[in-house]
């Protein structure tokens, strides 16, 4: 499933991701396209709270794709939060 939230500011990307993740079929993944740098932290964190791991990739300058997949084991939320913050700062250093 893919959601394009370019042009939308927080909290909407995270809210839309959370709702989509709750409806996501088993074995499927969510790809969220955003141009809002704060979503690089908020979307993965909302996913982690629901048991999803995330990867963030640059799509174009100022645009990213956040891919969320259900974790196969329980998530260490402190470790995930640290990793999310580091990756967001790496991809959007001017926004962190």
N, C-alpha and C positions, 0 to 999 in steps of 0.2 A: 504494500500500500504506500502511496506517496501523497504527501501534503505539501503544498506550496504556500508558505506564509510570508513571502517577500512583500515588503511594504507594511507589514504589521509589527507593532511594537508590543513589548511586554505589558501585560501578562498574557496576551493572546496566543503567541506561539506555544508557550508551555501549556496553556489551557486546552488548546486544540490537540496537542500531542497527547496529553493525558486522556482525553476522551477517546481518541483513536486507539490508544494502547489498550484501553479497557475493552474495546470491541474487536481487537485484532485476533484473527483466528490462530489457533495453535500452529506453530511452525512457520508463521509468516513474520515479516519484519516491516518496520515503519521507516520510511525515508522522508525526512522533513527538510525542505529547502528554505533557507532563511537568509536575509541580508541584515539582520538585527543582531549585532555582536553579543549583547547580553543573553540571547537565547542559547548561545554556546554553553552557558552554565545552567540556565534554568531548565531547558528541555531535558538534557541528560540527567539532571537531578530528579526531576519528576519521574522519569523512566526508572531510575534506580530505586525510588521508593516503591515502585510497582514490580520490581524484580527484573528490570531490563538493563542490559549492558549497552553502551553506546560507543560509536566511533564517529569522529568528525573529520570531514575532508573538505578542502577548498574546492569550490566549483569554478569560481572566477574571482577577480579582485572584489572583496567585500561581500562575497556570497559563499555560503557553506551548505553542505549536506550532512545532516545528522542522521545516522542509521542506528536504530534501536532494535535489539533482538532479545528475546527472553533468555535469561541466564539459566544454565543447566544446574546450578547449585546456588545455595543462599549467598547473598551479596554482603560483603563487609562494607557498610555504608560510609564509614570514616575513610577507608582506603579509596573507595570510588569517588568520594567528594574531593579528595586531594588530587586524584588523577584528572577529574573534570576541570578543576581550577587550573592545573598546570597546562592542560591541552588548550583551554580557552585563551590563556595568556599567551601561549605560543602562536596561536592562529590569529589573534586580534590584540596584539600588544598595546595598541593605543587605547583600547577600550577597557582593559583589565585594571 
